Amino acid sequence: MSAKDTAETTTGSTELRAEIASARADLAETVDALVAKTEVRRRAGEKADEVRAKVTDAAHEVADQAGIVAHDVTEAVRRRPVPAAAAVAVLVALLVWLISRKGS
C-alpha cells in the first residue's frame, strides 16, 4: 500500500466516522422528540383521569344533596300539605300564563 492509498483510506475513514456521528446525533434528536411526545400523551391521560374522578365525585355529592333536599321537601309537604298544594297551584298558573303569552 502506498502513502497515497493510506492517506485516502484515512480520509475516507474520517469522513465515514463523521457521517456516523452525524447520523447518531440525528437519531438521538428523533428519539428525544418521540419520548417527549409520548410523555405529553401520558400526562394528558393522567390529567383526564384526574378530572374524570373529580367530576364523578362531584356528581355523587350533588346526587346525595338532591336526595337530602327531596327528603326535606317531602317531610315539609307531609307536615303542611295545604301550603305545598297552594305553591304548586301558583306554579302551574304561572306556567299556563307564560305559555299563553308566548303563543300570542
C-alpha positions in Angstrom: 0.0 0.0 0.0 1.4 3.4 -0.9 1.3 6.5 1.2 -1.3 7.9 -1.2 -3.6 4.9 -0.6 -3.1 5.2 3.2 -4.0 8.9 3.1 -7.1 8.3 1.1 -8.2 5.4 3.4 -7.6 7.6 6.5 -9.6 10.5 4.9 -12.4 8.0 3.9 -12.5 6.6 7.5 -12.6 10.1 8.9 -15.5 11.1 6.7 -17.3 7.8 7.4 -16.9 8.4 11.2 -18.2 12.0 10.8 -21.2 10.7 8.9 -21.8 8.1 11.6 -21.6 10.7 14.3 -24.0 12.9 12.4 -26.4 10.1 11.9 -26.2 9.2 15.6 -26.9 12.8 16.6 -29.9 12.9 14.2 -31.2 9.6 15.6 -30.8 10.9 19.2 -32.8 14.0 18.4 -35.6 11.8 16.8 -35.7 9.6 19.9 -35.8 12.6 22.2 -38.7 14.0 20.2 -40.6 10.7 20.3 -40.1 10.4 24.1 -41.3 14.0 24.6 -44.4 13.3 22.5 -45.2 10.1 24.5 -44.6 11.9 27.8 -47.2 14.6 26.8 -49.8 12.0 25.9 -49.2 10.1 29.2 -49.5 13.3 31.2 -52.7 14.3 29.3 -54.1 10.9 30.0 -53.3 11.2 33.7 -54.9 14.6 33.9 -58.0 13.3 32.1 -58.3 10.5 34.7 -57.9 13.0 37.5 -60.6 15.3 36.0 -62.9 12.3 35.4 -62.5 11.3 39.1 -63.3 14.8 40.3 -66.4 15.0 38.1 -67.6 11.7 39.3 -67.1 12.7 43.0 -68.9 16.0 42.4 -71.8 14.1 40.7 -72.1 11.8 43.6 -72.1 14.7 46.0 -74.8 16.5 44.1 -76.9 13.3 44.0 -76.5 13.0 47.7 -77.5 16.6 48.3 -80.5 16.2 46.0 -81.7 13.2 47.9 -81.4 15.2 51.2 -83.4 18.1 49.7 -86.0 15.8 48.3 -86.4 14.2 51.7 -86.7 17.6 53.4 -89.3 18.7 50.9 -91.3 15.5 51.2 -91.3 15.9 55.0 -92.4 19.6 54.7 -95.3 18.6 52.4 -96.4 15.9 54.8 -96.4 18.3 57.8 -98.2 21.1 55.9 -99.9 19.8 52.7 -102.2 22.9 52.1 -99.4 25.4 51.6 -97.5 23.0 49.4 -100.6 22.4 47.3 -101.1 26.2 47.0 -97.4 26.6 45.9 -97.9 24.0 43.2 -101.1 25.7 42.0 -99.3 29.1 41.8 -96.5 27.5 39.7 -99.0 25.8 37.4 -100.9 29.0 36.9 -97.6 30.9 36.2 -96.6 28.3 33.6 -100.0 28.4 31.9 -99.8 32.2 31.8 -96.3 32.2 30.4 -97.2 29.6 27.7 -100.4 31.6 26.7 -98.3 34.8 26.4 -95.7 33.1 24.3 -98.4 31.8 21.9 -99.9 35.3 21.3 
